Amino acid sequence: MPQVGFGVFQVPDAETTAAVATALEAGYRSIDTAAVYGNEAGTGRAIAAAGLPRDELFVTSKLWVADLEHPREAYLRTLDRLGLERLDLYLIHWPAPGLDRYVHAWAELAAMREEGIVREVGVSNFQPEHLDRVVRETGVTPVVNQVELHPGLQQRELRAHHERLGVVTEAWSPLAQGAVLDDPAITGIAARHGVSPAQVVLRWHLQRGTVVIPKSVTPARIRSNLDLLGFALDDAELAAVDALDRGLRTGPHPDRFDG
């Protein structure tokens, strides 16, 4: 799984094909979508048009809350919309603890992986207690937990729990939807390196070991968000970004969201 992927959250289906096509042309090889985004079809059109070998791409989608009872059927609908025979990664989008169906869904995803109809399975927005429960009740540990994570919400306790379990941390909203990009600590680092504030934040994620899926529909930003290897943050700069943690959420809290 590439450490930098391309996300399509909140991109209308009609615009998704062009955005994903630009991302693939720029060099992205990991694409992240979800059933609830309503743009799996547009994503699939771009993948088909690119003509890249399938084994060069890493495609992720997610099981929505309304489908926790019947994940296999939902997965097959996702494949049909994407025009693919198999996903590289399929995630439970939210635990929706009030519905109490995420363990059932996880057991089904684990069985689907064993059958080979999906390459790997993971979760999204799971808290430590949700992770512990699925491991305890199924014996299968998710390979990935995709959560809101950015300088304003660094999820240190959750990331430490991931390390103990061997779960990869993946960040959605890695730029906090722009809310942290005008912070003087970040703009100052950007000026010193001659890069954008977004590149500074994404580089911070990389150096902290996080997988990221930035989203944009602007071609120049799509390209610059992948251009992260020409500079590095030193220890003082990493610490300056670390100091921005303030519990800032741009999305709902997983304990209180049931869809």
Summary of the structure (lengths in Angstrom):
residues: 259
radius of gyration: 17.8
end to end distance: 27.8
largest distance: 51.4
contacts: 872
relative contact order: 0.14
helix: 47%
strand: 14%
